[in-house]
Amino acid sequence: MINNVLKDKVLEQIDPEAVVDLTARLVRCNSVWDPKAGTSEAEAAALTARWAKDRGFSVSMEAVAPDRPNVIVRWAFGPGPRTLMFEGHTDVVTPGDLTRWRYDPFGAKIEKGRMFGRGTNDTKGNLAAMLVAMAALKASNIPLTGSMVGGILCDEEGMMTGVQHFIAQGHADRVTAAVICEPQDGLVCIAQKGAVRARFAVKGRMSHGAMPLSGINPAAAVARIIDGLAGLEAEAVRAFGQDPLLGWPSFTPTVVQAPSQGPPQLNVMPGEAEILVDVRTIPGQRHDAIREALGDLAQQTVRDVNDRYRETDRQLGIQRPWELDVAVEFLSDRPCTRTEENEPVIAAAVWASRQVSGRKPDFAGVPGATDGTFLWALKDIPIVTMGAGDRQVPHQADEWVDLDQLVDTARIYALTALHYLYAGDTR
């Protein structure tokens, strides 16, 4: 049983100013992965490594790719079977059009209890909260068993190579549960949507815009594919409905480019086009069936569009010797995740949240995938996703986080670890 004395010993080690200061220092590191601009996760990773070393943690850095390091922070309390992982990522998405920002995206401006900047919400604020929480538990000198590991990982916003490297290096082998530190507005998230990412490559034939019959325009295929994706989404909604934690399935074209490389020109009909598709799934959907359906869509598009062009040629009395082609490539495939409510890490998260907020938290699901997807799918590690920040704010201009909620999140993280690792806890 964890009494108030033990709880207070941990909480008194949480310094609100340390949470805010570390968040601001991280936000001021431009960690957008942009080789052309010369920015990466390296500066933010180095900052976290120095911060953890200064507080006596065992720290290592590993290169996942050039200028893309993972940082692994460890502390062992004593013999015990449990290892709790905290996971946060150092990369952020681009700020996009800077004219849409009222605040410097890398300025960490504080105004009316909020900090503004890219990553304040997703997820540098929660990364700072996690590190302060780990340091608080270490400094409390409470007898605990087992160990903590902090995974400060790169490339969560991309292909999640950071967590895959972490797993491949064996760092997850002894992890028995993980807290994924992402903006979930105080909710305890026990499920995540799955994801299938695909690229449709459409090949036609380039021509002068004034002489379209001298080529094959890929635009008709682009339109057909986008319409087909809407149809697949409607079918999935009818067949699988709305999951109580995760909401609706979706088939979303996110990037449409024609030409797929190089600058577009008004008087040039492109010879190729590219569509990137982000499919998000809920339990019940089979990813192999989705991949098959996307492949069928590519083949049907080829048949339909070439038939249309042949009919146009017949009407005009011409015969173009070219045909359009469509190929689909699958970029990533991540399953839905679900952690049962009776898992010890879920009980710990619920208890900690109640101690800090005074009420039982709501269970929810993560609308997207996180690094935790791979921990759950590849290593069978129970995960819970929680953290400060409005869930609608990530990736927007003037991204922000409420600082009071962020400090409370550090408290929740620390008490979650206390509950999960306390030596006197009933196993």
Secondary structure, DSSP 8 states (H G I E B T S, - for coil): ---HHHHHHHHTT--HHHHHHHHHHHHTS--B-BTTTTB-SHHHHHHHHHHHHHTT-EEEEEEEETTEEEEEEEEEEES-S-EEEEEEE--B-----GGG-SS-TTS-EEETTEEESTTIIIIIHHHHHHHHHHHHHHHHT--B-EEEEEEEES-TTTT-HHHHHHHHTTTTTT--EEEEE---TT-EEEEE-EEEEEEEEEE-B-EETT-GGGSB-THHHHHHHHHHHHHHHHHHHHHH--BTTTB--EEEEEEEESSSSS---TTEE-SEEEEEEEEEE-TT--HHHHHHHHHHHHHHHHHHHHHHHHHHHHHHT---S---EEEEEEEEEE--EE--TTSHHHHHHHHHHHHHHSS---EEEESS--THHHHHHHH---EEEE-SS-TT-TTSTT-EEEHHHHHHHHHHHHHHHHHHHBTTS--
